[in-house]
Amino acid sequence: MARLLLRNEWFEPLSLHAQYESEFERILLAYADTLFPAWHLVPFKVDVRSEEGVRRPDLALIDRDYGRWWVVEAEMARHDFNSHVLPQARVLANGKYDNTHVAALMRSGRELNPDRVAAMVRGEQPHVWVIVDHPRPDWQQPLRAIGAALGVIEIFRSETNQHSFRLNGEQPQPPATDVIECRRDRLVLRLWTVSAPGLLPISDGQAMDIYMEENGLPFRWMRKDTASAVYLSCTSGNPLQAFTRASLAKLEDGRWFFIDGR
């Protein structure tokens, strides 16, 4: 059995039956700033609905620039995978997220920016991250098949009740804070869906100049928020009419331009 020696103190691993899931979550939240310095980690106890049913996640991991977020399921390695873990992850991966979930995030994370959280939830579907307290390599491929990631956070405890951690498996990475993926709406061709609206420098109803290339001419684009998405539309023509996707990037001087269209 592996042990850790830190600052002349031995840390022993917790056994498979040494803690409850609620205690696992409590420790993760207590050490969130150390474990996840690029993220906000908050409780996220709210129903998520999909065509396969209703499930309730445990936590949410929010990029500090509001460009990406993860719905987190904290699991014990002793839990049954096929009857509990996989169905839970599948519902969370295919669930519908709306203002109910924005309100739940704000109740748990008072330090969060409500406007940017609301914009973030209207963007792309959150990723799903299953955290398990002991290695379960047999879980990885079935979770990956539904688009979920598996991370391992093992907790070690000393005789003085101090904690240490060993992280393994897949770990969320924050997105590039200066690139936003956009996709042309299938029905209204002048509208472009924004994947990470929390990164935009404008709010609903405001406009910004976007260059078609780094040294090209600017076009004026307006932001429009709906209940489920955030769009950009050009106020004069449609300079991206030949494309279905485009990447929006920010230069060091603060200008925004489309770096790619296809």
N, C-alpha and C positions, 0 to 999 in steps of 0.2 A: 504494500500500500504506500502510495506516494505521500511524502510529508514536505512541508516548506519550512526553511529556517530563515527568519527575517528578524533583523535587529536582535540577534541572540535569543530569539524566542521561537519555539516550535509551534507550527500550525498543522493541525490534523484535519483531514478531509471529513466532511459530514457524510454519514452513511446514507444509503438509499432511503432509509426510513427515519432519518433523524429530524426532518423538518416538514412542516405543512407548506402547501403552495402559498398561502397567505404570508407566511414568514419569509419565504423566498422572495416574494414581491416586496415586502417591507425592507429587506436588506438591499435589494437592487435600488429602491428609491432613496434609501439613506446614503448610498455611495454613488448616486447618479452622476454627480459632477466629476468624479474621478473615472468612472467606467465609461461615461459617454460625454466627454467634454464638448463635442461639437453639436450636441442635441439638448432639447428639453425632454425629460422623461416625466410623464404624468400618469396618474391613474385614469383608466378609460373604461368605466363600468357602465356600459350602455348597450341596449339591444342593437344588433346589426341583422338586417333582414336580407335574404336572398331567396331565389326560387327553391332552394333546398332546405329552408327553414330559418330559424332565428337562433343566434348565438350571442354570447356576451364576452368580449375580449377582456384582457386584464389591464394593459398599459398602452400608451401611445408614445412614440418617439418622433419628435418634431425637429427638423433641421432649424438651426438658429436663424437662418435667413429665410425660412418659410418656403423653401423651394421643393421640399420633399418630406413625406411623413410615412411612418410605419405603424401598423396596428400590431401590437405585441401580445403573444400568448405565452405566459410563463407555465411551463409544464414540469412535472416530476417524471424522471426516467422510468419509474415504476408504473406509470399510467398505461392503460391499454391504448395502443396506437390506432387500430382499425375502428374501434367503437367510439373513441373519444377524441384523440388528437387530430386525426385526419379529417373527420367531419367538421370539427370546429374550424380548422384552418381553411377548409374549402368554402364554408359560408363566409368567413371573413374576407377571403380573397375575391369573392364574387358579390359581396354585399353592396347595398346602396347607401351612400353616405350623404347626409344633407344637414340642414340647420340644427336638427336635433343633436347631431354629433358635434357640431360647432359649439353648441351650448354646453355639452358635456365636457369638452376640452377646456372651455373657459372656466367652468366651475372648479376643475382640478388644477389648472395652471393659471393662477391669478396674474402671473408675470407676463403672460402671453399677450400679444397684440390682437385684439378681437377682429379688426378689419383684415389683417393679414392671415389670420387663421381661417376666416370665412372665405377669403380668396383661395387659399391653399386647398380647402376641402372641395371647392368648385373645380379645381384643376384635375390632374390625372388621378386615377384610382390609387389609394395607398398600397404600399407593399405590405406583405405579411411576414413577420419574423417570429418564429417559434424558438423560445429560449428553454433549454432543458438543463437540469442541474447536474447531470452526469452524461458522458458520451453515449449516444445512441446512433451509430453510423447507419443502422438499418432504416432509420427514419428519413435520411437525407434525400434519396432519390424519389420516393413517393411525394414528399413535400415539394421538391423541385419541379415535379411534373405538373403541379397545380400553380406554380409560380410563387411558392413560399420558400423562405430561407430558413435554415436551421443553424442556430448558434448554441454553443455550450458555455455556460458560466458555472464553474465549480467553486464552491465556497469552502474555505478552510478557516478553522477557528482555533484560537489559542486558549490556554488555560485562564488567561485574563479576559476572555470574551472579546478579543479583537478579531477582525476578519481580514482575510486576504483572498485573492481570486486568481483563477486560471481561466483565461478566455481561449476558446477554440472554435472551430467551425466557421460559418459565414457570419461576417460582421457588417452591418449597414455602413455605407459610405455616403457622406453628404454630396449633393450634386455640385457641379461647377456653378458658382454663384453668378456667372456672367453669360450663361448660355441657356436659352429657353427654346424648347421645341414647339413648333406650331404646325397645325394641320388644317387644311381647307375643309370647311363644312360641306357635307355632301349635298345638302338641300339648298342652302343660300351661299352661292359660290364666292360672294364678296366678303364673307365672314371667315375668320381664322380662329380656330380653337387654340387657347393657350394652355400648355401643359402645366406650367408652374406660375400661375398668376401672382403668387405672393412675392415674386421677384420683380414684378413690374414697378416702375417708378411713378405710375399714375393710378388714379382711382376711377371708379365707374363714372362715365360721362366726360372724363378728361381726355386730352389729346397729347400726342408727342410726335416729334420728328423721328423718322426711321430712314436711314440711308439704304439704298439698294446694294451698295458695296462700300467698302471702307472709304474710298475717295470719290464716291458718286454723288448724285443729287438726293436731297431728302424728300420724303413724301410724308404727308400728315396722316397719322393713324389715330382713330378714336377707340377707346375702351368701352365695352358694353357688357355688363354683368347680368346674368339671368339666375334663376334659382339653382341651376345645376352646372353652369359653365361660365367661363369668361372668354369674351371674343375681342379680337381686334379687327377693324375694318378701315380701309383706306378712304379718306374723304375726297380724293380726286383720282378716279380711275382705279385700276387694279393692276399694279406693277408686277404682281406675282401670278398673273392669270395662267401662265404656262406650267405652273407647279401645283402639286398637291400637298407638299410638305416644305417646311423651311425652318432654319435655325436662326434664332435671334440672339445676337451677341452684343456685349458692351465693351467699348474701347476704354483705354485708360483716361482719356479726356472727357468721359461721361457720355459720349455719343453712342447711339444704338444703331446697328445695321444688320441686315440679313446676310449671313456668311455662307448660306447654302440653301439651295432650292432644288427640289427634284419631284 
